[in-house]
Amino acid sequence: MSLLFRLAVYIPVLFLIAIVVVGQQHVTARETVHAAARRTLRWLGWTLVLLTIMLALDVFVIGW
């Protein structure tokens, strides 16, 4: 599968999950969407950190 296709699926699904998680704590739709966008960006950052760590461990254990 192409990386572009994976990102095209991953990011909207992550945003929809964030809406469900954040929607329980906010009253208006505007607050919910803003908080979900922030949380999605935070989760994308964590995804990049975890992928970097996994790649580093892969190179360390298996080699380039």
Buried (B, 14 or more C-beta within 10 A) or exposed (E): EEEEEEEEEEBEEBBEBBBEEBBEEBEEEEEBBEBBBEBBEEBBEEEEEEEEEEEEEEEEEEEE
